[in-house]
Amino acid sequence: EQRREQTMSSRRKRMRDELKMREHMAKKSAGGASSSNDNRFDVDRLRREGERLREEYSKREAEVDAARKQRMAVERATKKLDKEDRQVRLKWSRKKVVGGVH
C-alpha cells in the first residue's frame, strides 16, 4: 500500500482526496429521511417525463415517416405516368405490313 501511495501521481492523489471529501459531504447531507423521499420523487418524475418524451418522439417520427412514404408514393406514380407518356404506341393493321418486298 505504501509503495502504491509513493508511486501514485499528484493528480491522482488530489482526485482521490476530492472523491473522499465529496463522499463525506454526501453522507452528511443524506442524513435526513426527507431528502431520500425527495430524491425518490425526483426519480419518479424524471421517469414519467422520459416516457412522455419518448412517446412524443415516436409520434413525431411516425408522422415524418408517413409523410415520407406518401411523398415517395406520389413520386413513383408520377414517374410511372411520365414513362407511359414517353412510350410510343404504334398501331397498324397487318395488311399494311404484308405488302413489303422480300
Beta strands, then each sheet from edge to edge (+ up, - down):
end
